[in-house]
Amino acid sequence: MTTQNAQTTTPTPAAQGSHFWVLTLELPGRAAMTQSSTYTPPVGATRYDAYQAIRQHVTAGHPEMERATTMFFALEPNQL
């Protein structure tokens, strides 16, 4: 008899960033997108610094959204 242990693919908290973010960008009348992930800001970073870094990260993967309007941005500590 062989027994297998269930394994999870959920990253451990240590493998995640210290903050959870959600960003929605829109090109009015053309396109909209929402992405989310985790992020660990550098020491001394401000909320504005984090927003700029996250927006740049998102638009690097979607250059067509570079001039999009930010419809929603949330950045919260990644713990319950």
PDB file of N, CA, C and O in Angstrom:
ATOM      1  N   MET A   1       0.843  -1.168   0.000  1.00  0.00           N
ATOM      2  CA  MET A   1       0.000   0.000   0.000  1.00  0.00           C
ATOM      3  C   MET A   1       0.894   1.239   0.000  1.00  0.00           C
ATOM      4  O   MET A   1       1.812   1.348   0.813  1.00  0.00           O
ATOM      5  N   THR A   2       0.626   2.161  -0.902  1.00  0.00           N
ATOM      6  CA  THR A   2       1.386   3.405  -0.999  1.00  0.00           C
ATOM      7  C   THR A   2       0.497   4.560  -0.583  1.00  0.00           C
ATOM      8  O   THR A   2      -0.646   4.677  -1.026  1.00  0.00           O
ATOM      9  N   THR A   3       1.036   5.406   0.269  1.00  0.00           N
ATOM     10  CA  THR A   3       0.277   6.590   0.685  1.00  0.00           C
ATOM     11  C   THR A   3       1.004   7.835   0.182  1.00  0.00           C
ATOM     12  O   THR A   3       2.231   7.923   0.233  1.00  0.00           O
ATOM     13  N   GLN A   4       0.234   8.771  -0.293  1.00  0.00           N
ATOM     14  CA  GLN A   4       0.817  10.024  -0.746  1.00  0.00           C
ATOM     15  C   GLN A   4       0.272  11.154   0.098  1.00  0.00           C
ATOM     16  O   GLN A   4      -0.913  11.197   0.428  1.00  0.00           O
ATOM     17  N   ASN A   5       1.140  12.043   0.430  1.00  0.00           N
ATOM     18  CA  ASN A   5       0.717  13.230   1.178  1.00  0.00           C
ATOM     19  C   ASN A   5       0.306  14.314   0.191  1.00  0.00           C
ATOM     20  O   ASN A   5       0.976  14.537  -0.817  1.00  0.00           O
ATOM     21  N   ALA A   6      -0.781  14.972   0.486  1.00  0.00           N
ATOM     22  CA  ALA A   6      -1.207  16.087  -0.361  1.00  0.00           C
ATOM     23  C   ALA A   6      -0.208  17.221  -0.209  1.00  0.00           C
ATOM     24  O   ALA A   6       0.216  17.551   0.899  1.00  0.00           O
ATOM     25  N   GLN A   7       0.154  17.803  -1.323  1.00  0.00           N
ATOM     26  CA  GLN A   7       1.069  18.942  -1.291  1.00  0.00           C
ATOM     27  C   GLN A   7       0.351  20.160  -1.828  1.00  0.00           C
ATOM     28  O   GLN A   7      -0.478  20.068  -2.734  1.00  0.00           O
ATOM     29  N   THR A   8       0.678  21.281  -1.264  1.00  0.00           N
ATOM     30  CA  THR A   8       0.054  22.520  -1.704  1.00  0.00           C
ATOM     31  C   THR A   8       1.015  23.289  -2.606  1.00  0.00           C
ATOM     32  O   THR A   8       2.232  23.233  -2.425  1.00  0.00           O
ATOM     33  N   THR A   9       0.465  23.995  -3.560  1.00  0.00           N
ATOM     34  CA  THR A   9       1.297  24.831  -4.411  1.00  0.00           C
ATOM     35  C   THR A   9       1.220  26.292  -3.977  1.00  0.00           C
ATOM     36  O   THR A   9       1.796  27.161  -4.632  1.00  0.00           O
ATOM     37  N   THR A  10       0.525  26.568  -2.895  1.00  0.00           N
ATOM     38  CA  THR A  10       0.433  27.923  -2.379  1.00  0.00           C
ATOM     39  C   THR A  10       1.771  28.308  -1.779  1.00  0.00           C
ATOM     40  O   THR A  10       2.310  27.581  -0.944  1.00  0.00           O
ATOM     41  N   PRO A  11       2.319  29.455  -2.200  1.00  0.00           N
ATOM     42  CA  PRO A  11       3.606  29.859  -1.641  1.00  0.00           C
ATOM     43  C   PRO A  11       3.496  30.121  -0.145  1.00  0.00           C
ATOM     44  O   PRO A  11       2.466  30.586   0.344  1.00  0.00           O
ATOM     45  N   THR A  12       4.554  29.822   0.558  1.00  0.00           N
ATOM     46  CA  THR A  12       4.577  30.129   1.988  1.00  0.00           C
ATOM     47  C   THR A  12       4.628  31.638   2.151  1.00  0.00           C
ATOM     48  O   THR A  12       5.056  32.337   1.233  1.00  0.00           O
ATOM     49  N   PRO A  13       4.200  32.158   3.298  1.00  0.00           N
ATOM     50  CA  PRO A  13       4.250  33.607   3.492  1.00  0.00           C
ATOM     51  C   PRO A  13       5.642  34.188   3.261  1.00  0.00           C
ATOM     52  O   PRO A  13       5.765  35.310   2.768  1.00  0.00           O
ATOM     53  N   ALA A  14       6.688  33.448   3.607  1.00  0.00           N
ATOM     54  CA  ALA A  14       8.052  33.940   3.407  1.00  0.00           C
ATOM     55  C   ALA A  14       8.373  34.094   1.922  1.00  0.00           C
ATOM     56  O   ALA A  14       9.209  34.920   1.558  1.00  0.00           O
ATOM     57  N   ALA A  15       7.717  33.308   1.056  1.00  0.00           N
ATOM     58  CA  ALA A  15       7.967  33.382  -0.380  1.00  0.00           C
ATOM     59  C   ALA A  15       7.152  34.486  -1.040  1.00  0.00           C
ATOM     60  O   ALA A  15       7.356  34.784  -2.217  1.00  0.00           O
ATOM     61  N   GLN A  16       6.243  35.090  -0.307  1.00  0.00           N
ATOM     62  CA  GLN A  16       5.408  36.164  -0.825  1.00  0.00           C
ATOM     63  C   GLN A  16       5.991  37.506  -0.382  1.00  0.00           C
ATOM     64  O   GLN A  16       6.824  37.573   0.522  1.00  0.00           O
ATOM     65  N   GLY A  17       5.535  38.567  -1.036  1.00  0.00           N
ATOM     66  CA  GLY A  17       5.956  39.903  -0.637  1.00  0.00           C
ATOM     67  C   GLY A  17       5.289  40.326   0.659  1.00  0.00           C
ATOM     68  O   GLY A  17       4.336  39.694   1.116  1.00  0.00           O
ATOM     69  N   SER A  18       5.789  41.384   1.238  1.00  0.00           N
ATOM     70  CA  SER A  18       5.246  41.876   2.509  1.00  0.00           C
ATOM     71  C   SER A  18       3.907  42.593   2.339  1.00  0.00           C
ATOM     72  O   SER A  18       3.170  42.782   3.307  1.00  0.00           O
ATOM     73  N   HIS A  19       3.594  42.993   1.095  1.00  0.00           N
ATOM     74  CA  HIS A  19       2.349  43.709   0.811  1.00  0.00           C
ATOM     75  C   HIS A  19       1.624  43.062  -0.366  1.00  0.00           C
ATOM     76  O   HIS A  19       2.252  42.510  -1.270  1.00  0.00           O
ATOM     77  N   PHE A  20       0.293  43.138  -0.342  1.00  0.00           N
ATOM     78  CA  PHE A  20      -0.543  42.656  -1.439  1.00  0.00           C
ATOM     79  C   PHE A  20      -1.079  43.876  -2.173  1.00  0.00           C
ATOM     80  O   PHE A  20      -1.501  44.847  -1.545  1.00  0.00           O
ATOM     81  N   TRP A  21      -1.064  43.828  -3.503  1.00  0.00           N
ATOM     82  CA  TRP A  21      -1.561  44.965  -4.280  1.00  0.00           C
ATOM     83  C   TRP A  21      -2.534  44.525  -5.361  1.00  0.00           C
ATOM     84  O   TRP A  21      -2.514  43.385  -5.824  1.00  0.00           O
ATOM     85  N   VAL A  22      -3.399  45.481  -5.752  1.00  0.00           N
ATOM     86  CA  VAL A  22      -4.337  45.322  -6.865  1.00  0.00           C
ATOM     87  C   VAL A  22      -4.263  46.619  -7.661  1.00  0.00           C
ATOM     88  O   VAL A  22      -4.323  47.706  -7.087  1.00  0.00           O
ATOM     89  N   LEU A  23      -4.133  46.508  -8.983  1.00  0.00           N
ATOM     90  CA  LEU A  23      -4.059  47.680  -9.853  1.00  0.00           C
ATOM     91  C   LEU A  23      -4.972  47.461 -11.049  1.00  0.00           C
ATOM     92  O   LEU A  23      -4.890  46.437 -11.728  1.00  0.00           O
ATOM     93  N   THR A  24      -5.846  48.436 -11.302  1.00  0.00           N
ATOM     94  CA  THR A  24      -6.716  48.418 -12.474  1.00  0.00           C
ATOM     95  C   THR A  24      -6.361  49.613 -13.340  1.00  0.00           C
ATOM     96  O   THR A  24      -6.361  50.753 -12.875  1.00  0.00           O
ATOM     97  N   LEU A  25      -6.058  49.345 -14.606  1.00  0.00           N
ATOM     98  CA  LEU A  25      -5.754  50.380 -15.586  1.00  0.00           C
ATOM     99  C   LEU A  25      -6.806  50.351 -16.676  1.00  0.00           C
ATOM    100  O   LEU A  25      -7.340  49.292 -17.008  1.00  0.00           O
ATOM    101  N   GLU A  26      -7.109  51.536 -17.243  1.00  0.00           N
ATOM    102  CA  GLU A  26      -8.114  51.595 -18.299  1.00  0.00           C
ATOM    103  C   GLU A  26      -7.697  52.580 -19.382  1.00  0.00           C
ATOM    104  O   GLU A  26      -7.224  53.681 -19.099  1.00  0.00           O
ATOM    105  N   LEU A  27      -7.880  52.162 -20.611  1.00  0.00           N
ATOM    106  CA  LEU A  27      -7.824  53.050 -21.771  1.00  0.00           C
ATOM    107  C   LEU A  27      -9.286  53.255 -22.146  1.00  0.00           C
ATOM    108  O   LEU A  27      -9.878  52.394 -22.797  1.00  0.00           O
ATOM    109  N   PRO A  28      -9.881  54.382 -21.748  1.00  0.00           N
ATOM    110  CA  PRO A  28     -11.325  54.572 -21.909  1.00  0.00           C
ATOM    111  C   PRO A  28     -11.828  54.223 -23.308  1.00  0.00           C
ATOM    112  O   PRO A  28     -11.322  54.707 -24.321  1.00  0.00           O
ATOM    113  N   GLY A  29     -12.842  53.366 -23.320  1.00  0.00           N
ATOM    114  CA  GLY A  29     -13.467  52.949 -24.567  1.00  0.00           C
ATOM    115  C   GLY A  29     -12.683  51.923 -25.359  1.00  0.00           C
ATOM    116  O   GLY A  29     -13.136  51.480 -26.415  1.00  0.00           O
ATOM    117  N   ARG A  30     -11.499  51.534 -24.864  1.00  0.00           N
ATOM    118  CA  ARG A  30     -10.674  50.594 -25.628  1.00  0.00           C
ATOM    119  C   ARG A  30     -10.303  49.333 -24.857  1.00  0.00           C
ATOM    120  O   ARG A  30     -10.467  48.225 -25.367  1.00  0.00           O
ATOM    121  N   ALA A  31      -9.806  49.491 -23.640  1.00  0.00           N
ATOM    122  CA  ALA A  31      -9.327  48.313 -22.902  1.00  0.00           C
ATOM    123  C   ALA A  31      -9.245  48.630 -21.419  1.00  0.00           C
ATOM    124  O   ALA A  31      -9.121  49.787 -21.017  1.00  0.00           O
ATOM    125  N   ALA A  32      -9.316  47.583 -20.619  1.00  0.00           N
ATOM    126  CA  ALA A  32      -9.113  47.684 -19.177  1.00  0.00           C
ATOM    127  C   ALA A  32      -8.462  46.403 -18.708  1.00  0.00           C
ATOM    128  O   ALA A  32      -8.651  45.345 -19.309  1.00  0.00           O
ATOM    129  N   MET A  33      -7.695  46.497 -17.635  1.00  0.00           N
ATOM    130  CA  MET A  33      -7.068  45.300 -17.076  1.00  0.00           C
ATOM    131  C   MET A  33      -6.859  45.496 -15.578  1.00  0.00           C
ATOM    132  O   MET A  33      -6.639  46.607 -15.094  1.00  0.00           O
ATOM    133  N   THR A  34      -6.936  44.381 -14.867  1.00  0.00           N
ATOM    134  CA  THR A  34      -6.662  44.365 -13.436  1.00  0.00           C
ATOM    135  C   THR A  34      -5.636  43.282 -13.174  1.00  0.00           C
ATOM    136  O   THR A  34      -5.760  42.163 -13.672  1.00  0.00           O
ATOM    137  N   GLN A  35      -4.624  43.618 -12.391  1.00  0.00           N
ATOM    138  CA  GLN A  35      -3.635  42.635 -11.969  1.00  0.00           C
ATOM    139  C   GLN A  35      -3.446  42.751 -10.472  1.00  0.00           C
ATOM    140  O   GLN A  35      -3.722  43.793  -9.876  1.00  0.00           O
ATOM    141  N   SER A  36      -2.973  41.669  -9.868  1.00  0.00           N
ATOM    142  CA  SER A  36      -2.675  41.673  -8.438  1.00  0.00           C
ATOM    143  C   SER A  36      -1.507  40.740  -8.175  1.00  0.00           C
ATOM    144  O   SER A  36      -1.248  39.802  -8.929  1.00  0.00           O
ATOM    145  N   SER A  37      -0.815  41.021  -7.092  1.00  0.00           N
ATOM    146  CA  SER A  37       0.318  40.184  -6.691  1.00  0.00           C
ATOM    147  C   SER A  37       0.797  40.673  -5.328  1.00  0.00           C
ATOM    148  O   SER A  37       0.090  41.409  -4.639  1.00  0.00           O
ATOM    149  N   THR A  38       1.996  40.262  -4.949  1.00  0.00           N
ATOM    150  CA  THR A  38       2.600  40.743  -3.715  1.00  0.00           C
ATOM    151  C   THR A  38       3.882  41.487  -4.060  1.00  0.00           C
ATOM    152  O   THR A  38       4.449  41.314  -5.139  1.00  0.00           O
ATOM    153  N   TYR A  39       4.325  42.318  -3.124  1.00  0.00           N
ATOM    154  CA  TYR A  39       5.476  43.194  -3.349  1.00  0.00           C
ATOM    155  C   TYR A  39       6.103  43.519  -2.004  1.00  0.00           C
ATOM    156  O   TYR A  39       5.398  43.731  -1.017  1.00  0.00           O
ATOM    157  N   THR A  40       7.423  43.558  -1.968  1.00  0.00           N
ATOM    158  CA  THR A  40       8.138  44.002  -0.782  1.00  0.00           C
ATOM    159  C   THR A  40       8.876  45.278  -1.141  1.00  0.00           C
ATOM    160  O   THR A  40       9.860  45.236  -1.880  1.00  0.00           O
ATOM    161  N   PRO A  41       8.414  46.417  -0.627  1.00  0.00           N
ATOM    162  CA  PRO A  41       9.083  47.674  -0.961  1.00  0.00           C
ATOM    163  C   PRO A  41      10.446  47.772  -0.274  1.00  0.00           C
ATOM    164  O   PRO A  41      10.658  47.193   0.792  1.00  0.00           O
ATOM    165  N   PRO A  42      11.362  48.511  -0.895  1.00  0.00           N
ATOM    166  CA  PRO A  42      12.654  48.716  -0.234  1.00  0.00           C
ATOM    167  C   PRO A  42      12.484  49.552   1.039  1.00  0.00           C
ATOM    168  O   PRO A  42      11.515  50.299   1.176  1.00  0.00           O
ATOM    169  N   VAL A  43      13.406  49.420   1.937  1.00  0.00           N
ATOM    170  CA  VAL A  43      13.373  50.188   3.186  1.00  0.00           C
ATOM    171  C   VAL A  43      13.318  51.678   2.849  1.00  0.00           C
ATOM    172  O   VAL A  43      14.078  52.165   2.013  1.00  0.00           O
ATOM    173  N   GLY A  44      12.415  52.385   3.506  1.00  0.00           N
ATOM    174  CA  GLY A  44      12.289  53.820   3.315  1.00  0.00           C
ATOM    175  C   GLY A  44      11.386  54.225   2.156  1.00  0.00           C
ATOM    176  O   GLY A  44      11.162  55.417   1.941  1.00  0.00           O
ATOM    177  N   ALA A  45      10.866  53.260   1.410  1.00  0.00           N
ATOM    178  CA  ALA A  45       9.990  53.572   0.277  1.00  0.00           C
ATOM    179  C   ALA A  45       8.661  54.127   0.773  1.00  0.00           C
ATOM    180  O   ALA A  45       8.194  53.789   1.861  1.00  0.00           O
ATOM    181  N   THR A  46       8.070  54.976  -0.037  1.00  0.00           N
ATOM    182  CA  THR A  46       6.757  55.534   0.268  1.00  0.00           C
ATOM    183  C   THR A  46       5.699  54.763  -0.514  1.00  0.00           C
ATOM    184  O   THR A  46       6.018  53.946  -1.378  1.00  0.00           O
ATOM    185  N   ARG A  47       4.451  55.035  -0.200  1.00  0.00           N
ATOM    186  CA  ARG A  47       3.347  54.431  -0.948  1.00  0.00           C
ATOM    187  C   ARG A  47       3.429  54.841  -2.419  1.00  0.00           C
ATOM    188  O   ARG A  47       3.172  54.028  -3.306  1.00  0.00           O
ATOM    189  N   TYR A  48       3.789  56.103  -2.678  1.00  0.00           N
ATOM    190  CA  TYR A  48       3.944  56.595  -4.047  1.00  0.00           C
ATOM    191  C   TYR A  48       5.052  55.824  -4.775  1.00  0.00           C
ATOM    192  O   TYR A  48       4.889  55.454  -5.938  1.00  0.00           O
ATOM    193  N   ASP A  49       6.171  55.586  -4.098  1.00  0.00           N
ATOM    194  CA  ASP A  49       7.265  54.808  -4.697  1.00  0.00           C
ATOM    195  C   ASP A  49       6.779  53.412  -5.081  1.00  0.00           C
ATOM    196  O   ASP A  49       7.085  52.911  -6.162  1.00  0.00           O
ATOM    197  N   ALA A  50       6.018  52.794  -4.180  1.00  0.00           N
ATOM    198  CA  ALA A  50       5.496  51.450  -4.446  1.00  0.00           C
ATOM    199  C   ALA A  50       4.543  51.479  -5.634  1.00  0.00           C
ATOM    200  O   ALA A  50       4.613  50.609  -6.501  1.00  0.00           O
ATOM    201  N   TYR A  51       3.653  52.466  -5.686  1.00  0.00           N
ATOM    202  CA  TYR A  51       2.719  52.599  -6.806  1.00  0.00           C
ATOM    203  C   TYR A  51       3.481  52.724  -8.123  1.00  0.00           C
ATOM    204  O   TYR A  51       3.162  52.037  -9.094  1.00  0.00           O
ATOM    205  N   GLN A  52       4.477  53.590  -8.159  1.00  0.00           N
ATOM    206  CA  GLN A  52       5.252  53.788  -9.388  1.00  0.00           C
ATOM    207  C   GLN A  52       5.957  52.505  -9.819  1.00  0.00           C
ATOM    208  O   GLN A  52       5.954  52.168 -11.002  1.00  0.00           O
ATOM    209  N   ALA A  53       6.558  51.789  -8.874  1.00  0.00           N
ATOM    210  CA  ALA A  53       7.270  50.539  -9.188  1.00  0.00           C
ATOM    211  C   ALA A  53       6.297  49.475  -9.700  1.00  0.00           C
ATOM    212  O   ALA A  53       6.592  48.773 -10.668  1.00  0.00           O
ATOM    213  N   ILE A  54       5.148  49.358  -9.056  1.00  0.00           N
ATOM    214  CA  ILE A  54       4.158  48.352  -9.457  1.00  0.00           C
ATOM    215  C   ILE A  54       3.573  48.701 -10.822  1.00  0.00           C
ATOM    216  O   ILE A  54       3.426  47.824 -11.673  1.00  0.00           O
ATOM    217  N   ARG A  55       3.241  49.964 -11.038  1.00  0.00           N
ATOM    218  CA  ARG A  55       2.679  50.381 -12.331  1.00  0.00           C
ATOM    219  C   ARG A  55       3.694  50.140 -13.452  1.00  0.00           C
ATOM    220  O   ARG A  55       3.338  49.678 -14.536  1.00  0.00           O
ATOM    221  N   GLN A  56       4.944  50.455 -13.181  1.00  0.00           N
ATOM    222  CA  GLN A  56       5.990  50.222 -14.184  1.00  0.00           C
ATOM    223  C   GLN A  56       6.129  48.726 -14.478  1.00  0.00           C
ATOM    224  O   GLN A  56       6.305  48.333 -15.632  1.00  0.00           O
ATOM    225  N   HIS A  57       6.052  47.905 -13.452  1.00  0.00           N
ATOM    226  CA  HIS A  57       6.128  46.450 -13.625  1.00  0.00           C
ATOM    227  C   HIS A  57       4.977  45.954 -14.503  1.00  0.00           C
ATOM    228  O   HIS A  57       5.185  45.150 -15.412  1.00  0.00           O
ATOM    229  N   VAL A  58       3.775  46.431 -14.228  1.00  0.00           N
ATOM    230  CA  VAL A  58       2.595  45.996 -14.982  1.00  0.00           C
ATOM    231  C   VAL A  58       2.685  46.455 -16.439  1.00  0.00           C
ATOM    232  O   VAL A  58       2.439  45.671 -17.355  1.00  0.00           O
ATOM    233  N   THR A  59       3.036  47.716 -16.647  1.00  0.00           N
ATOM    234  CA  THR A  59       3.069  48.231 -18.020  1.00  0.00           C
ATOM    235  C   THR A  59       4.269  47.713 -18.808  1.00  0.00           C
ATOM    236  O   THR A  59       4.244  47.750 -20.038  1.00  0.00           O
ATOM    237  N   ALA A  60       5.304  47.239 -18.150  1.00  0.00           N
ATOM    238  CA  ALA A  60       6.422  46.621 -18.872  1.00  0.00           C
ATOM    239  C   ALA A  60       5.946  45.361 -19.587  1.00  0.00           C
ATOM    240  O   ALA A  60       6.416  45.042 -20.680  1.00  0.00           O
ATOM    241  N   GLY A  61       5.022  44.658 -18.971  1.00  0.00           N
ATOM    242  CA  GLY A  61       4.455  43.456 -19.579  1.00  0.00           C
ATOM    243  C   GLY A  61       3.317  43.745 -20.541  1.00  0.00           C
ATOM    244  O   GLY A  61       2.931  42.888 -21.335  1.00  0.00           O
ATOM    245  N   HIS A  62       2.784  44.958 -20.466  1.00  0.00           N
ATOM    246  CA  HIS A  62       1.652  45.373 -21.316  1.00  0.00           C
ATOM    247  C   HIS A  62       1.902  46.816 -21.773  1.00  0.00           C
ATOM    248  O   HIS A  62       1.236  47.738 -21.302  1.00  0.00           O
ATOM    249  N   PRO A  63       2.859  47.015 -22.689  1.00  0.00           N
ATOM    250  CA  PRO A  63       3.233  48.380 -23.078  1.00  0.00           C
ATOM    251  C   PRO A  63       2.076  49.209 -23.636  1.00  0.00           C
ATOM    252  O   PRO A  63       2.111  50.438 -23.584  1.00  0.00           O
ATOM    253  N   GLU A  64       1.060  48.546 -24.163  1.00  0.00           N
ATOM    254  CA  GLU A  64      -0.095  49.281 -24.687  1.00  0.00           C
ATOM    255  C   GLU A  64      -0.850  50.010 -23.578  1.00  0.00           C
ATOM    256  O   GLU A  64      -1.643  50.908 -23.860  1.00  0.00           O
ATOM    257  N   MET A  65      -0.613  49.636 -22.320  1.00  0.00           N
ATOM    258  CA  MET A  65      -1.309  50.255 -21.190  1.00  0.00           C
ATOM    259  C   MET A  65      -0.483  51.365 -20.532  1.00  0.00           C
ATOM    260  O   MET A  65      -0.882  51.902 -19.498  1.00  0.00           O
ATOM    261  N   GLU A  66       0.649  51.707 -21.115  1.00  0.00           N
ATOM    262  CA  GLU A  66       1.534  52.708 -20.531  1.00  0.00           C
ATOM    263  C   GLU A  66       0.839  54.051 -20.295  1.00  0.00           C
ATOM    264  O   GLU A  66       1.098  54.709 -19.288  1.00  0.00           O
ATOM    265  N   ARG A  67      -0.026  54.456 -21.197  1.00  0.00           N
ATOM    266  CA  ARG A  67      -0.724  55.741 -21.071  1.00  0.00           C
ATOM    267  C   ARG A  67      -2.125  55.591 -20.468  1.00  0.00           C
ATOM    268  O   ARG A  67      -2.924  56.527 -20.511  1.00  0.00           O
ATOM    269  N   ALA A  68      -2.415  54.434 -19.915  1.00  0.00           N
ATOM    270  CA  ALA A  68      -3.737  54.175 -19.342  1.00  0.00           C
ATOM    271  C   ALA A  68      -3.954  54.982 -18.062  1.00  0.00           C
ATOM    272  O   ALA A  68      -3.008  55.404 -17.397  1.00  0.00           O
ATOM    273  N   THR A  69      -5.203  55.174 -17.751  1.00  0.00           N
ATOM    274  CA  THR A  69      -5.617  55.838 -16.516  1.00  0.00           C
ATOM    275  C   THR A  69      -5.702  54.795 -15.404  1.00  0.00           C
ATOM    276  O   THR A  69      -6.208  53.694 -15.619  1.00  0.00           O
ATOM    277  N   THR A  70      -5.214  55.139 -14.236  1.00  0.00           N
ATOM    278  CA  THR A  70      -5.355  54.255 -13.081  1.00  0.00           C
ATOM    279  C   THR A  70      -6.768  54.418 -12.531  1.00  0.00           C
ATOM    280  O   THR A  70      -7.151  55.500 -12.086  1.00  0.00           O
ATOM    281  N   MET A  71      -7.528  53.342 -12.568  1.00  0.00           N
ATOM    282  CA  MET A  71      -8.895  53.366 -12.057  1.00  0.00           C
ATOM    283  C   MET A  71      -8.956  52.927 -10.596  1.00  0.00           C
ATOM    284  O   MET A  71      -9.830  53.357  -9.844  1.00  0.00           O
ATOM    285  N   PHE A  72      -8.008  52.060 -10.203  1.00  0.00           N
ATOM    286  CA  PHE A  72      -8.012  51.542  -8.835  1.00  0.00           C
ATOM    287  C   PHE A  72      -6.606  51.104  -8.483  1.00  0.00           C
ATOM    288  O   PHE A  72      -5.915  50.488  -9.294  1.00  0.00           O
ATOM    289  N   PHE A  73      -6.182  51.428  -7.257  1.00  0.00           N
ATOM    290  CA  PHE A  73      -4.912  50.938  -6.731  1.00  0.00           C
ATOM    291  C   PHE A  73      -5.079  50.698  -5.244  1.00  0.00           C
ATOM    292  O   PHE A  73      -5.548  51.576  -4.519  1.00  0.00           O
ATOM    293  N   ALA A  74      -4.699  49.521  -4.787  1.00  0.00           N
ATOM    294  CA  ALA A  74      -4.733  49.199  -3.367  1.00  0.00           C
ATOM    295  C   ALA A  74      -3.415  48.527  -3.001  1.00  0.00           C
ATOM    296  O   ALA A  74      -2.899  47.703  -3.755  1.00  0.00           O
ATOM    297  N   LEU A  75      -2.883  48.881  -1.855  1.00  0.00           N
ATOM    298  CA  LEU A  75      -1.649  48.306  -1.330  1.00  0.00           C
ATOM    299  C   LEU A  75      -1.841  48.130   0.165  1.00  0.00           C
ATOM    300  O   LEU A  75      -1.999  49.106   0.898  1.00  0.00           O
ATOM    301  N   GLU A  76      -1.828  46.900   0.610  1.00  0.00           N
ATOM    302  CA  GLU A  76      -2.104  46.591   2.014  1.00  0.00           C
ATOM    303  C   GLU A  76      -1.073  45.592   2.529  1.00  0.00           C
ATOM    304  O   GLU A  76      -0.520  44.818   1.748  1.00  0.00           O
ATOM    305  N   PRO A  77      -0.806  45.602   3.840  1.00  0.00           N
ATOM    306  CA  PRO A  77       0.071  44.572   4.401  1.00  0.00           C
ATOM    307  C   PRO A  77      -0.466  43.185   4.061  1.00  0.00           C
ATOM    308  O   PRO A  77      -1.673  42.948   4.109  1.00  0.00           O
ATOM    309  N   ASN A  78       0.424  42.287   3.723  1.00  0.00           N
ATOM    310  CA  ASN A  78       0.031  40.942   3.274  1.00  0.00           C
ATOM    311  C   ASN A  78      -0.043  39.980   4.466  1.00  0.00           C
ATOM    312  O   ASN A  78       0.668  38.976   4.511  1.00  0.00           O
ATOM    313  N   GLN A  79      -0.884  40.293   5.399  1.00  0.00           N
ATOM    314  CA  GLN A  79      -1.127  39.400   6.531  1.00  0.00           C
ATOM    315  C   GLN A  79      -2.541  39.583   7.013  1.00  0.00           C
ATOM    316  O   GLN A  79      -3.127  40.655   6.863  1.00  0.00           O
ATOM    317  N   LEU A  80      -3.088  38.540   7.590  1.00  0.00           N
ATOM    318  CA  LEU A  80      -4.459  38.600   8.117  1.00  0.00           C
ATOM    319  C   LEU A  80      -4.401  38.783   9.627  1.00  0.00           C
ATOM    320  O   LEU A  80      -5.442  38.860  10.280  1.00  0.00           O
TER     321      LEU A  80
END
